[in-house]
Amino acid sequence: MDKKVRLGIFVMYDKHGVVDESIIYLLKEMQSVLTHLVIVCNGFVEQLGIKILEQYSNEIYFRENIGYDASAYMDAFDLYIGWKRVKKYDELVMFNATFFGPFCPMQDIFKQMDERNMDFWGLSRHGSTAHVSTHLQSYFLVVRKSLLASNDFQEFWMTRKRNLTSINDVIDDFEVAFTRFFEEKEYVWTAYADTRDIEDNQCLEKNFDPCVFLGYTAMQRYGLPILKKRLWPWTNTKRGCGNELADAIQYIDKNTDYDIDII
């Protein structure tokens, strides 16, 4: 039986302030693995949405929509929760509202990952390209006690740039840097959906985001339990990924209990 004391920090943003069914489903699933949940809202949330969020947390904070989830996490550590309290937990889960799912029980995911020896993990990884090094994708990150209670973890956040306005700058300074910073300090990491065998170290141009451009392949072959919402603006055809999105939705419909009407 899982007895870990876990803190979750959930960051959400919706331009209309809506807490939709995908968020409700996600928070219900996260209840099964979290001891305590802190919610940070970037920007406005309508009153109905606030009432929904209050069903899952008694700590809900609102901040200006600046700096994306990276700055929201920084404010959570520095202003809302405090470092002393954060370090008392066995694990920290940082996640946001940029994906649908999970398409399998979150308890099963954590149970499987508990059997692996590492200091931090995520649901998916991104291979090296000409612009970024190999890294865990930051929409869902889990930090274990060995890293969480260290001075290194706090140092990482104290040295991040605050309130960046460019998503590419945030990716560089937070998402990519997170894995690189701790890997260089010899902390061990892994991804739940381990897609290393489709990464091409000889032709880095082929290592585009598996969650965005290979959603079905990552799901069917590697067990990726989510679908990124960012898929919708893309046709996928320009990267040679064909019908990945349509195939992914069909796969979810036939092989999971997830209501595709939410998608």
N, C-alpha and C positions, 0 to 999 in steps of 0.2 A: 504493500500500500504506500502511495506517495505521500510522504509527510513533510516535504519541503515547504518552507514558508516563502511564498513568492509575492513580490510586489509587481504590479502591472502599471505602466504609464501609457495611456491611450491618448493619441493626439488626433484631433479631427478638424476638418475644415470643409464647409459647404457654402458656396456663394449665396445660396438662398437660406442658409441657416437651418436646413432640414436634417433630421436624424432619420434616415430611411431604413427599409427592411434589412438591407445588407449589414448595416451597423448593428441593428438589434440582434440579428443572427450571430454575428461575430462576438458581441459582448456576452450573449448567453453561453456560447461555447467557452469563452475565456473564463467564465465563472467556475468551470469545472477544474481549472488548474491554478487559479490565483487565490491568494489569501486576502489580498487587498488591492483595490483598483483606484488609481488617481486618473482623472480625465482632464485633459487640457484642451480647451477649445480655442482655435485660432480664429478670432472674429466672432460675429454675431451668431446666436442660435435662437430660433423661435421658441416661444414659451412651451408649446407642445413637445418640442425636442428636449428641452431642459427637463421636463417631467419624465420623459422616457429615460434620459441619462441618470436621473436620480434613483431609478430602480436598480441601477448597477453600481452606483458609487455615492458616497456622502462627501466626497472631496472632488468638486468640480471647479475648475478655474478658467477664467476668461482672460485672454490677452489680445493685443492688437495683432492682426494677421501680417506678421513680418518675420522673416527669417525661417519660414517653413517649420518642419518638425524639429530640426536641429536646435533652433532657438527656443522652441517650446520645451524641449528636454532640458536645456540649460536653465530656463526659468523654473522648471519643476525641481531640479536639484538645488538651485541656489535660493529660490524664494518660497516655493510652496511646500516642499517636503523637508529639505535640509539634508546635508551629507551624513550627519551622524545617524539619522534614522535610516537612510538608504542603505548604509553599510551593514545594518543589523540583519537584513534579509538574507536568506539562502540563495535566492535567485532574483534577478530583475528581468522583466519582460517589457521591451519597448516596442510598441506597434502602432500603426496608424490605419486610416480608413481608405487606403488606396487600392484595396483588393476585395474581391468576392471570395466567400468561403469562410471557414475551411470546409472541404468536401469529404472529410473524414473526421471522426471525433478528435478534438484537441487533446483529450486524455491519452489517446493512442499514440499521438505524435510525441508527446512528452515522455511517455513510457518508453518508447523506442529510443529516444535521444538520451534518456537516463542511463541506458546501457552502454553508451559511448563515452570515452574518456576525452574530455576537452574542457576548455575554460570559457568558451562562448560559441554560440551557434546561431544560425538563421535558417529560414526555410529554403532559400535559394542563393546561388552564387553567380557571379558574372566573371567570365574569363578575361584575361589581359587583352587590351587593345593598344593601339598606338598612343592612346590618350590616358588610359587608366590601367592600374595594376589589378590583378585578380582580387576580388573582394566579396564579402557577404552583402546581400542587398538589404537596405536599412528599413524596409517597411515592416520587418519583424525580426527582432534581435533578442537573444536570451543570453544573459551574463550570469555566470556562476560565481559562487562565493570566492573562489580562488582569485578571481579578477575583481569582483565587485568590492571586496574589502581592502583591496590594495591601494597604495598611493598612486599607482599608475593610472587607475581608472579615473580618479578625480583629476589628475594632471591632464589627461586627454581633454576633458571638458573645460578645464580652466584655460587651456591654450587654443580653444576654438574661436573663430571670428564670430561676433554677434551680429544678428539682424542682417545677414546677407540678402540681397534682393534678386540675385540671379540663381536660378535652379542649378545651373552648371557649376557655379561656385559652391553651392551647398553640397552637391554631389562630391566635388573634389575635397572640400574641407571637412565633411562629415562622413558620408557613406564610404568613399574609397579610403579615406584616411583612417577610419575606425579599424578596419582589418589590418592595414599596413602598420599602424602605430603599435598595436599589440603583438602582431606577428614578429616585428623587429625586437620586441622585448621577450620573445620566446613563449608567448602564450599560444595555446593550441586551439584551433577553430575548425569547424566543419559545417556542412550544409545538410539539411534533412534530405532535400532533393539534390543528389550529388551528380551533377551534369559534366563532370570533368572529361568524360570520354568523348564528348562532342565539341570540346574546345580544341582549337587548332593553334598550337604554339608556333607553327611555321608561317601561318598566314593570319596575322592578328585581325585583319579586316573582317574575317568570318566570325569573330567572337562578339556578335551583337547580343543584346539582352534576351536571354532565353524566355523570360516571363512575358515579354512583349511580343517577340517575333516567333517563338516556338512554344506557345502556350499548350497546345495539344500534345506535342512530343514530350515536353517536360512533364506533363500530367500523366500520360499513358505509359511512358517508358520509365520515368524516374520517380513517379509518385508525388509530383508537386501538388499540394492540396489547395491551391488558390488560383484565381484568375485575376490578373491585374486589370483594373478599370481603365487604365491608360490605353488598353488595346483599341478602344472604340475609335479614336481619331485616325488609326492606321489602317491601310489596306492590306499590309503585309506583303503584297505582291512585289514591291520594289526591292525587297530583300530575298525574294525567291522562296517565300514561306507558304505560298499557295493558300489553302483553305484552313489554316491553323485555327483561326477563331471559330469558324463554323463547326469544325471537327471537335474543338474543345467543348463547345456548348452541347453538342450531340452526345459526347462522352459523359459529361456531367449528368445529362438527362437520363441516360441509360444505365449508368453505373454507380450513381450516388443518390442520396436522399435529399439533396439540395434542390430547392424549388427554383427552376430556371426562370420563372416569372420575376424573381428578384433581380435577375441579371437584365 
